[in-house]
Amino acid sequence: MGELLNIFIKSAFIENLALSYFLGMCSYLAVSKTVKTAFGLGLAVIFVLGITMPINWVINNYLLSETGLFQTDLTFLRLILFIAVIASMVQLVEMVVEKFSPSLYNSLGIFLPLITVNCAILGGSLFMVSKEYNFMESVSFGLGGGFGWFLAIIAIAAIREKIKYSQVPPALRGLGMAFMLTGLMGLAFMSLMGIDPSAF
Amino acid sequence: MAQAQVAAKQSSIGFGKAERKLLTDPLDSNNPVTVQVLGICSALAVTTGMKNALVMAIAVVFVTMFSNMITSALRNSIPKAVRMIVQLIIIATLVTIVELTLKAVAFDSYKQLSVFIGLIITNCIVMGRLEAFAMANGPYKSMLDGIGNGVGYGIILLMVAFVRELFGKGELFGAKIIGNTPEYLLDTTTTWGLGWYANNNLMVLFPSAMFVIGAIIWAHRAWNPSLVDVS
């Protein structure tokens, strides 16, 4: 249990997908103009990462590996299968949410399809493979990574809402400033890098 | 003679003003990185050295070119409801080709780029151009658009990598340009070669890519004020 908590904290803060690896930057920069929309997208990312990570783990270990179902090394199909799982999961999640919770669907609405091409999702799955986690660890890694991404996008959206009142040079306004801010936040997050969560 | 020229202009394989615009627009006023904000993730991770940036740029040009062409050729037979998945499968196939080729030809680069080759799939440039251009235009034009956008992305990548490698490691393509060398340390009477330069380690870290791209956007918009964000 403590091991799983460690992975959660590590993936959320120390190896933050958005601010340490800079994954999912496209939607991170495009959808962070207000806190409200950032909140919706962040929730959707936690959701999808938490679901696709274990599914991709099962596929990678029981279908593609040499000891899997087909007894052959099929890892060259990894990218295609992972992205197909992610695309279909996003579609499925969209339909389920629409059916059972229209209010959540309305708040997530347009962000769900966007998530398919959020590299944090595919990147998370690829990192999970390279780190050789087991099943429960990959669940924890997915949820932690999603939570970290959620925190990061909320933080930058809040800063961007405030910075509208500052005097920024016209050419730097908007996008340019968002890049600079993300860089500064990345520097701040780097100070967490040396922490070893298992020491607590 | 005149008729032949007219025929050449009307045929879809010509190379006139419209086609040239498809190639040059993404280099400036419609740049994928600094204007459309697409494909940032990989632009940050692979720009620590010129060599990796060049490999990545070539890979992306390959993928955008062929995915645009193939999707455009198939655009009339793809059902609208599943078009995302079909597009992703096309892209994923091309990326797998790139990945396996790199693994065979340039194993060092393959190891350094690691997951970021796979992440070309979710590089929004590819998907974005498929949705915005290839689904509505013919294969030849789509191919030009793909090349233009791939190159526009590659140029930014190389610019960022140039700054980061030069000031972070004092090297370009792995060759020493500025900073301390063993020879310099032995002979301190020479002042040429900027031997006094100490490497700025910040430039090797991820956040510096953000600052460099931010500065490029700043310069680009100061130079081309029509792009300035008014909101």
Contacts between the chains, C-beta under 8 A, distances in Angstrom:
chain1	res1	chain2	res2	distance
A	20	B	206	7.0
A	21	B	45	7.1
A	21	B	206	7.5
A	22	B	40	7.4
A	22	B	41	5.9
A	22	B	44	4.4
A	22	B	45	6.4
A	22	B	206	5.7
A	22	B	209	7.5
A	22	B	210	7.5
A	23	B	41	5.3
A	23	B	119	7.6
A	24	B	41	6.7
A	25	B	40	3.8
A	25	B	41	4.8
A	25	B	44	6.9
A	26	B	37	6.4
A	26	B	38	6.0
A	26	B	39	7.1
A	26	B	40	5.7
A	26	B	41	7.0
A	26	B	124	4.4
A	29	B	37	5.5
A	29	B	40	6.6
A	30	B	37	6.0
A	76	B	96	6.3
A	76	B	100	6.5
A	77	B	96	7.9
A	78	B	118	8.0
A	79	B	92	5.1
A	79	B	95	6.0
A	79	B	96	5.5
A	79	B	99	7.1
A	79	B	118	5.2
A	79	B	121	6.2
A	80	B	89	6.5
A	80	B	92	4.3
A	80	B	93	6.6
A	80	B	96	6.4
A	83	B	88	5.0
A	83	B	89	7.8
A	83	B	91	8.0
A	83	B	92	5.1
A	83	B	121	5.5
A	83	B	122	7.5
A	84	B	85	6.7
A	84	B	88	7.1
A	84	B	89	6.9
A	84	B	92	7.7
A	87	B	84	5.9
A	87	B	85	4.9
A	87	B	88	5.4
A	88	B	85	7.0
A	91	B	85	8.0
A	113	B	84	7.3
A	116	B	84	6.3
A	116	B	88	7.3
A	116	B	122	7.9
A	117	B	122	5.0
A	117	B	124	5.6
A	117	B	127	5.0
A	118	B	122	6.8
A	119	B	41	4.6
A	119	B	42	7.8
A	119	B	119	4.9
A	119	B	122	4.1
A	119	B	123	7.3
A	121	B	122	7.5
A	122	B	118	6.9
A	122	B	119	6.3
A	122	B	121	6.4
A	122	B	122	4.9
A	123	B	41	7.5
A	123	B	115	6.1
A	123	B	119	5.7
A	123	B	122	7.7
A	126	B	115	4.1
A	126	B	118	5.4
A	126	B	119	7.4
A	127	B	115	6.5
A	130	B	114	7.2
A	130	B	115	6.8
A	169	B	218	7.4
A	170	B	221	7.9
A	170	B	225	8.0
A	170	B	228	5.4
A	171	B	218	5.3
A	171	B	219	7.9
A	171	B	221	3.9
A	171	B	222	4.1
A	171	B	225	7.4
A	171	B	228	5.8
A	172	B	214	7.5
A	172	B	217	7.6
A	172	B	218	4.8
A	172	B	221	7.6
A	173	B	228	6.8
A	173	B	229	4.9
A	174	B	229	3.1
A	174	B	231	6.6
A	175	B	34	7.8
A	175	B	37	6.3
A	175	B	217	5.8
A	175	B	229	6.2
A	176	B	214	5.1
A	176	B	217	4.1
A	176	B	218	4.8
A	176	B	221	6.8
A	177	B	214	7.5
A	179	B	210	5.1
A	179	B	211	7.4
A	179	B	213	5.3
A	179	B	214	3.4
A	179	B	217	6.4
A	180	B	210	6.9
A	180	B	211	6.3
A	180	B	214	4.3
A	182	B	207	7.8
A	182	B	210	5.1
A	183	B	207	4.2
A	183	B	208	7.1
A	183	B	209	7.7
A	183	B	210	3.1
A	183	B	211	4.6
A	183	B	214	6.7
A	184	B	207	7.3
A	186	B	206	5.8
A	186	B	207	3.7
A	186	B	210	6.3
A	187	B	205	7.8
A	187	B	207	4.7
A	190	B	205	6.8
A	190	B	207	7.1
